[in-house]
Amino acid sequence: MTKRTAQIRRLFAQLRETLHASNPAPEPSDATLEARWLGCVLVWPELWSEGKLPLDAFQHPAHRLLFEAMMTVKQSGAECNDVPKLKAQLSQRGVGQQQVGLLLQEVMAAGGDFPQFDYYVELLRQRLAEREQAEQQVGGSGEIVRLEVGGGSPFQEFTTEELLAEQQ
């Protein structure tokens, strides 16, 4: 990125912070946020390396497919916004030509804004971290719960070993 581009981004970021402080806008939905990130990278492919995200950051199935296709195109040595190669990759993933066009139109129409790219990256990473934390909290402790209908407490907790020993 050139020094001038960096200066412009900093100025826009300062302007955005000033505007947000006086009139905070609601945060975009996950799908909108993903589409804006994808749209920015399609228009400015140099942002790919600046705002690198893992595949799990994309929850919307179509956006996930597009991101996978962009990764494959990038790994082949081409720019991630090479539309003919993206179309070919998406076709290989079972996306029809008409759907490819609609997907690209939807992503471009989402309103991805160059000065807000860092904000999109930050929110996508934050939401991914929140999902991962929630998944860890929901994850089991290796215990199996069994319903007993014959009196006593309706629930008893058994470790896997205890349950297997009882069933023998």
C-alpha positions as CSV (number, residue, x, y, z in Angstrom):
1,M,0.0,0.0,0.0
2,T,1.3,3.4,-0.9
3,K,1.9,6.2,1.7
4,R,-0.9,8.2,0.1
5,T,-3.4,5.4,0.3
6,A,-2.4,4.9,3.9
7,Q,-2.9,8.6,4.6
8,I,-6.3,8.6,2.9
9,R,-7.4,5.6,4.9
10,R,-6.3,7.2,8.2
11,L,-8.2,10.4,7.3
12,F,-11.3,8.4,6.5
13,A,-11.0,6.4,9.7
14,Q,-10.7,9.7,11.7
15,L,-13.8,11.1,9.9
16,R,-15.7,7.8,10.5
17,E,-14.8,7.9,14.2
18,T,-16.0,11.5,14.4
19,L,-19.3,10.7,12.7
20,H,-19.8,7.6,14.8
21,A,-19.3,9.5,18.0
22,S,-22.0,12.0,17.1
23,N,-24.4,9.6,15.4
24,P,-23.7,5.9,16.0
25,A,-25.1,3.7,13.3
26,P,-26.4,0.2,14.0
27,E,-23.9,-2.6,13.3
28,P,-24.6,-4.4,10.0
29,S,-25.8,-8.0,10.0
30,D,-23.3,-10.8,9.5
31,A,-24.4,-11.4,5.9
32,T,-24.1,-7.6,5.1
33,L,-20.8,-7.4,6.8
34,E,-19.4,-10.4,4.9
35,A,-20.7,-9.0,1.6
36,R,-19.1,-5.7,2.2
37,W,-15.8,-7.3,3.0
38,L,-16.0,-9.4,-0.1
39,G,-17.0,-6.4,-2.2
40,C,-14.1,-4.4,-1.0
41,V,-11.6,-7.2,-1.8
42,L,-13.1,-7.7,-5.3
43,V,-12.6,-4.0,-6.0
44,W,-9.3,-3.5,-4.2
45,P,-7.6,-6.9,-4.2
46,E,-4.6,-5.6,-2.4
47,L,-6.8,-5.6,0.7
48,W,-6.8,-9.4,0.7
49,S,-3.5,-9.6,2.6
50,E,-4.3,-6.7,4.9
51,G,-7.7,-8.1,6.1
52,K,-7.0,-11.8,5.9
53,L,-9.7,-13.8,7.5
54,P,-10.2,-17.5,8.1
55,L,-12.9,-19.4,6.2
56,D,-14.9,-19.7,9.4
57,A,-15.5,-16.0,9.5
58,F,-18.0,-16.5,6.7
59,Q,-21.4,-17.9,7.8
60,H,-23.6,-17.1,4.8
61,P,-23.3,-20.2,2.5
62,A,-22.9,-18.2,-0.7
63,H,-20.4,-15.9,0.8
64,R,-18.4,-18.8,2.1
65,L,-18.4,-20.4,-1.4
66,L,-17.2,-17.1,-2.9
67,F,-14.5,-16.8,-0.3
68,E,-13.3,-20.4,-0.9
69,A,-13.2,-19.7,-4.6
70,M,-11.2,-16.5,-4.0
71,M,-8.8,-18.4,-1.8
72,T,-8.3,-21.0,-4.5
73,V,-7.8,-18.4,-7.2
74,K,-5.3,-16.5,-5.0
75,Q,-3.4,-19.7,-4.2
76,S,-3.1,-20.4,-8.0
77,G,-1.1,-17.2,-8.3
78,A,-3.8,-15.0,-9.8
79,E,-5.5,-12.0,-8.1
80,C,-8.4,-12.9,-6.0
81,N,-10.7,-10.7,-8.1
82,D,-10.0,-12.5,-11.4
83,V,-13.7,-12.9,-12.4
84,P,-13.3,-15.6,-15.1
85,K,-11.3,-17.7,-12.7
86,L,-13.8,-17.0,-9.9
87,K,-16.7,-18.1,-12.1
88,A,-14.8,-21.3,-13.0
89,Q,-14.1,-22.1,-9.4
90,L,-17.7,-21.4,-8.4
91,S,-19.0,-23.5,-11.3
92,Q,-16.8,-26.4,-10.0
93,R,-18.5,-26.0,-6.6
94,G,-21.9,-26.4,-8.3
95,V,-22.9,-22.8,-8.6
96,G,-24.7,-22.1,-11.9
97,Q,-23.6,-19.2,-14.2
98,Q,-26.7,-17.2,-13.4
99,Q,-26.2,-17.6,-9.7
100,V,-22.6,-16.6,-10.0
101,G,-23.7,-13.3,-11.6
102,L,-26.3,-12.7,-8.9
103,L,-23.9,-13.5,-6.2
104,L,-21.3,-11.0,-7.5
105,Q,-24.0,-8.4,-8.0
106,E,-25.2,-8.9,-4.5
107,V,-21.8,-8.6,-3.0
108,M,-21.0,-5.5,-5.0
109,A,-24.3,-3.9,-4.1
110,A,-23.8,-4.4,-0.4
111,G,-22.0,-1.1,-0.2
112,G,-18.5,-2.1,0.7
113,D,-16.6,1.1,1.5
114,F,-12.8,1.2,1.2
115,P,-12.3,3.5,4.3
116,Q,-14.4,1.2,6.4
117,F,-12.6,-2.0,5.5
118,D,-10.6,-2.2,8.8
119,Y,-14.0,-1.9,10.6
120,Y,-15.4,-4.8,8.6
121,V,-12.3,-6.9,9.4
122,E,-12.5,-6.0,13.1
123,L,-16.2,-6.9,13.3
124,L,-15.9,-10.2,11.4
125,R,-13.0,-11.2,13.7
126,Q,-14.9,-10.2,16.8
127,R,-18.0,-12.1,15.7
128,L,-15.9,-15.2,14.9
129,A,-14.3,-15.1,18.3
130,E,-17.7,-14.8,19.9
131,R,-19.0,-17.8,18.0
132,E,-15.9,-19.8,18.9
133,Q,-16.3,-18.9,22.5
134,A,-19.9,-19.9,22.5
135,E,-19.1,-23.2,20.9
136,Q,-16.5,-23.9,23.6
137,Q,-19.0,-23.1,26.3
138,V,-21.6,-25.4,24.8
139,G,-19.2,-28.2,24.3
140,G,-19.8,-31.1,26.6
141,S,-17.6,-32.2,29.5
142,G,-17.6,-35.9,28.5
143,E,-20.6,-36.6,30.7
144,I,-23.7,-38.4,29.6
145,V,-27.1,-37.5,31.1
146,R,-29.7,-40.2,31.3
147,L,-33.4,-39.8,32.2
148,E,-34.6,-42.1,35.0
149,V,-38.3,-42.5,35.2
150,G,-38.5,-44.9,38.2
151,G,-38.4,-42.5,41.1
152,G,-35.7,-40.3,42.6
153,S,-34.1,-37.5,40.7
154,P,-35.2,-37.4,37.1
155,F,-31.6,-36.8,36.0
156,Q,-28.5,-38.5,36.9
157,E,-25.0,-37.6,35.6
158,F,-22.7,-40.4,34.6
159,T,-19.3,-40.3,33.1
160,T,-18.8,-42.4,30.1
161,E,-16.9,-45.0,32.1
162,E,-19.7,-45.2,34.8
163,L,-22.4,-45.6,32.1
164,L,-20.4,-48.4,30.4
165,A,-19.7,-50.2,33.7
166,E,-23.4,-50.0,34.7
167,Q,-24.5,-51.5,31.3
168,Q,-22.3,-54.5,31.6
